[in-house]
Amino acid sequence: MVATDHPQIFSRPNDVRLAARNGSYVGPTAGMASRFVQVNLVILPEEQANGFLRFCQANPKPCPVLAVSEPGSRQCNALGDDLDIARDVPSYRVYRNGKFASTQNDVADVWRDDLVTFALGCSFSFEHALLQNGVPVRHIEEGRNIPMYKTSIPLQPAGGFSGNMVVSMRPFKAAEAIRAIQITTRFPQTHGAPVHLGDPSLIGIANLGSPEYGDAVSVADDEIPVFWACGVTPQQILMDSGIEFAITHTPGHMLVTDIPESQITLF
């Protein structure tokens, strides 16, 4: 079977997970199974899990916790049936001693009995609502991974973890930006309203054309860049904190759950 990272559209969560599990799809998940919640994954030893939970509780904007697994379990009933955390993400990242070690399409071979999985809300989950309301999403239009940037926005240290926020960016015309803010405010469990809009240098971003994660997208002269807290933040925090071992999703390559989008909106 030939693996592909070419953007595809899967309408059901299990279709995305099975394609990742059998290795036929290894690309980003933006726009897939659009009525269901996608999550960021942080998988780390039980010894660090309580500290990381405290960090998430202190920083709910970039790290909204939707579910936590039992140690060693590759299943999580809160996220869906027929789900294998070690195989159902199109691409994973493995970290060792605070450094990014490898990208893998399956982490069953490095799984440990002491690993705890944190499922964190992802902004991909509110993009369906944006599209339904006529608000275009540039990275989906251009078939690219969403651009993500390191910032100078400090986070609240907790549990032995500290660092700065990572943000995702979507460009809009002024009226679209206002509507996007109104819509995403309804999704606090998937990062909620933006943390910044306009001049990127004010939050430490030097060049929109050079994201640290994902792909650059086009931004027209009459468009405003709008920035949301991003679930890639923990990946940067894990490296900054020098954690001994961890697994995450590759930025933009999420675990697609069976949780309906309607269950995470305010109204």
C-alpha positions as CSV (number, residue, x, y, z in Angstrom):
1,M,0.0,0.0,0.0
2,V,1.4,3.4,-1.0
3,A,1.3,6.1,1.7
4,T,0.3,9.6,0.7
5,D,0.5,13.0,2.3
6,H,-1.6,14.6,-0.4
7,P,-4.6,16.3,1.1
8,Q,-7.7,14.0,1.2
9,I,-11.1,14.5,2.6
10,F,-12.5,11.8,4.9
11,S,-16.0,12.4,6.1
12,R,-16.0,10.0,9.1
13,P,-13.5,10.1,12.0
14,N,-12.9,6.3,11.9
15,D,-12.0,6.6,8.2
16,V,-9.2,9.0,9.1
17,R,-8.0,6.8,11.9
18,L,-8.0,3.6,9.8
19,A,-6.1,5.3,7.0
20,A,-3.5,6.5,9.4
21,R,-3.4,3.0,11.1
22,N,-2.9,1.1,7.9
23,G,-0.3,3.6,6.6
24,S,-2.2,4.8,3.6
25,Y,-2.5,8.4,4.7
26,V,0.3,10.3,6.5
27,G,-0.7,14.0,5.8
28,P,-2.4,16.8,7.7
29,T,-6.0,16.5,8.9
30,A,-7.3,20.0,8.4
31,G,-10.8,19.9,6.9
32,M,-11.4,16.2,7.6
33,A,-14.4,14.7,9.4
34,S,-15.5,18.3,9.8
35,R,-18.3,17.8,12.3
36,F,-16.0,16.0,14.8
37,V,-13.4,17.2,17.3
38,Q,-9.7,16.9,16.5
39,V,-7.2,16.8,19.3
40,N,-3.5,17.5,20.0
41,L,-1.7,14.7,21.7
42,V,0.9,14.9,24.5
43,I,2.1,11.5,25.7
44,L,4.6,11.4,28.5
45,P,5.7,9.2,31.5
46,E,3.4,9.0,34.5
47,E,6.1,10.6,36.6
48,Q,5.7,13.9,34.7
49,A,1.9,13.6,34.1
50,N,0.7,15.4,37.3
51,G,3.1,18.3,36.7
52,F,2.0,18.6,33.1
53,L,-1.7,18.5,34.1
54,R,-1.0,21.4,36.5
55,F,0.7,23.3,33.6
56,C,-2.4,22.8,31.4
57,Q,-4.7,24.0,34.2
58,A,-2.5,27.1,34.6
59,N,-2.6,27.7,30.8
60,P,-6.0,26.6,29.5
61,K,-5.8,28.8,26.4
62,P,-3.1,26.8,24.6
63,C,-3.6,23.6,26.6
64,P,-7.3,22.9,27.0
65,V,-7.5,19.3,28.4
66,L,-10.3,17.2,26.9
67,A,-9.3,13.8,28.1
68,V,-6.5,11.9,30.0
69,S,-5.8,8.2,29.6
70,E,-4.8,5.6,32.2
71,P,-1.1,4.9,32.3
72,G,0.0,2.5,29.5
73,S,-3.4,2.5,27.8
74,R,-3.5,3.0,24.0
75,Q,-7.3,3.4,24.2
76,C,-9.4,6.3,25.6
77,N,-13.2,5.8,25.6
78,A,-13.8,9.5,26.0
79,L,-12.3,10.0,22.5
80,G,-13.9,7.2,20.6
81,D,-14.3,3.5,19.9
82,D,-11.9,1.4,17.9
83,L,-9.1,3.8,18.7
84,D,-5.4,3.1,19.0
85,I,-3.5,6.1,20.3
86,A,-0.2,4.6,19.1
87,R,-1.3,4.1,15.5
88,D,-4.3,6.3,14.5
89,V,-2.4,9.6,14.0
90,P,-1.0,10.2,10.5
91,S,2.3,11.4,11.9
92,Y,4.0,11.5,15.3
93,R,7.0,13.1,16.9
94,V,9.2,11.4,19.4
95,Y,11.3,13.5,21.9
96,R,14.3,12.2,23.9
97,N,16.1,14.3,26.6
98,G,14.5,17.5,25.5
99,K,15.3,17.1,21.8
100,F,13.2,16.2,18.8
101,A,14.4,12.7,17.9
102,S,12.3,11.4,15.1
103,T,9.1,11.6,13.1
104,Q,7.1,8.3,12.9
105,N,3.9,7.2,11.4
106,D,3.4,4.6,14.1
107,V,4.7,4.6,17.7
108,A,3.7,1.1,18.8
109,D,7.4,0.1,18.8
110,V,8.4,2.8,21.3
111,W,5.2,2.6,23.5
112,R,5.8,2.2,27.2
113,D,3.6,0.9,30.1
114,D,4.0,4.1,32.0
115,L,2.8,6.5,29.3
116,V,-0.1,8.8,29.9
117,T,-1.9,10.5,27.0
118,F,-3.3,14.0,27.2
119,A,-5.8,15.0,24.5
120,L,-5.9,18.8,24.1
121,G,-8.4,20.8,22.1
122,C,-7.4,21.8,18.6
123,S,-8.4,24.8,16.5
124,F,-9.1,22.6,13.5
125,S,-12.4,21.8,15.3
126,F,-13.8,25.3,14.9
127,E,-12.8,25.6,11.2
128,H,-16.0,23.8,10.2
129,A,-18.0,26.5,11.9
130,L,-16.0,29.2,10.2
131,L,-16.7,27.6,6.8
132,Q,-20.3,27.1,7.5
133,N,-20.6,30.8,8.2
134,G,-18.9,31.8,5.0
135,V,-15.5,32.6,6.6
136,P,-12.8,31.2,4.4
137,V,-9.8,29.3,5.9
138,R,-6.7,30.0,3.8
139,H,-4.6,26.9,4.6
140,I,-7.6,24.6,3.6
141,E,-8.1,26.6,0.4
142,E,-4.4,26.3,-0.5
143,G,-4.1,22.6,0.6
144,R,-1.4,23.4,3.1
145,N,-0.7,22.7,6.7
146,I,-1.6,25.6,9.0
147,P,1.2,28.1,9.8
148,M,2.4,28.1,13.4
149,Y,4.8,30.4,15.1
150,K,6.8,30.8,18.3
151,T,5.9,34.0,20.1
152,S,7.1,36.2,23.0
153,I,3.9,35.6,24.9
154,P,4.9,34.1,28.3
155,L,3.0,31.2,29.9
156,Q,2.4,30.6,33.6
157,P,5.1,28.2,34.9
158,A,3.6,25.2,36.7
159,G,4.5,21.6,37.4
160,G,8.1,22.0,36.3
161,F,7.1,23.3,32.8
162,S,7.5,26.8,31.5
163,G,8.0,28.7,28.2
164,N,6.2,30.9,25.6
165,M,3.1,30.3,23.6
166,V,3.0,29.0,20.0
167,V,0.2,30.4,17.9
168,S,-1.6,29.4,14.7
169,M,-2.4,32.1,12.1
170,R,-5.3,32.6,9.7
171,P,-5.6,35.8,7.5
172,F,-8.9,37.5,7.0
173,K,-10.4,40.7,5.6
174,A,-11.6,43.0,8.4
175,A,-15.2,41.9,8.4
176,E,-14.2,38.2,8.2
177,A,-11.9,38.7,11.1
178,I,-14.7,40.1,13.3
179,R,-16.9,37.2,12.4
180,A,-14.1,34.7,13.1
181,I,-13.7,36.2,16.6
182,Q,-17.4,35.9,17.2
183,I,-17.5,32.3,16.1
184,T,-14.4,31.0,17.8
185,T,-15.3,32.6,21.1
186,R,-18.0,29.8,21.3
187,F,-15.2,27.1,21.3
188,P,-13.2,27.6,24.6
189,Q,-12.2,23.9,24.6
190,T,-10.5,24.3,21.3
191,H,-8.6,27.5,22.1
192,G,-11.5,29.9,21.8
193,A,-11.1,33.5,20.7
194,P,-7.8,34.7,19.2
195,V,-4.9,36.0,21.4
196,H,-3.7,38.6,18.9
197,L,-4.5,40.2,15.5
198,G,-2.6,42.6,13.4
199,D,1.2,43.4,13.6
200,P,2.9,40.1,14.3
201,S,6.1,41.8,15.6
202,L,4.1,42.8,18.7
203,I,4.1,39.1,19.8
204,G,7.7,38.3,18.7
205,I,7.0,37.0,15.1
206,A,9.6,38.5,12.7
207,N,8.3,37.0,9.4
208,L,4.9,35.5,8.5
209,G,6.5,33.8,5.6
210,S,8.7,31.6,7.8
211,P,6.6,29.7,10.4
212,E,8.4,27.4,12.8
213,Y,5.8,24.7,12.2
214,G,3.5,24.0,9.2
215,D,3.5,25.9,5.9
216,A,3.4,29.6,5.0
217,V,0.1,30.8,3.4
218,S,-0.6,33.8,1.3
219,V,-1.7,37.0,3.0
220,A,-3.1,39.8,0.9
221,D,-2.4,43.5,1.5
222,D,-6.0,44.1,2.6
223,E,-6.0,41.1,5.1
224,I,-5.3,41.0,8.8
225,P,-3.3,38.1,10.3
226,V,-5.3,36.7,13.2
227,F,-3.5,34.5,15.8
228,W,-4.9,31.7,18.0
229,A,-3.3,29.9,20.9
230,C,-2.0,26.6,19.5
231,G,-1.8,23.1,20.8
232,V,1.8,22.8,19.4
233,T,2.7,24.9,22.5
234,P,3.3,21.8,24.6
235,Q,5.8,20.4,22.0
236,Q,7.9,23.5,22.4
237,I,7.5,23.4,26.2
238,L,8.6,19.7,26.3
239,M,11.8,20.6,24.6
240,D,12.4,23.7,26.7
241,S,11.9,21.7,29.8
242,G,14.3,18.9,28.8
243,I,11.8,16.1,29.4
244,E,13.4,12.6,29.2
245,F,10.9,11.0,26.8
246,A,7.7,12.1,25.1
247,I,5.5,11.5,22.1
248,T,3.2,14.1,20.3
249,H,1.4,14.4,17.1
250,T,3.3,16.1,14.2
251,P,2.0,19.7,14.0
252,G,-1.2,19.7,11.8
253,H,-1.5,15.9,11.9
254,M,-4.2,15.4,14.6
255,L,-6.1,12.5,16.2
256,V,-9.6,12.7,14.9
257,T,-12.1,11.7,17.6
258,D,-15.7,10.6,17.7
259,I,-16.7,13.6,19.8
260,P,-19.3,15.7,17.9
261,E,-18.4,19.4,17.4
262,S,-21.7,20.3,19.0
263,Q,-20.5,18.9,22.4
264,I,-17.8,21.5,22.8
265,T,-19.6,24.8,21.9
266,L,-20.9,27.2,24.5
267,F,-24.2,27.6,22.6
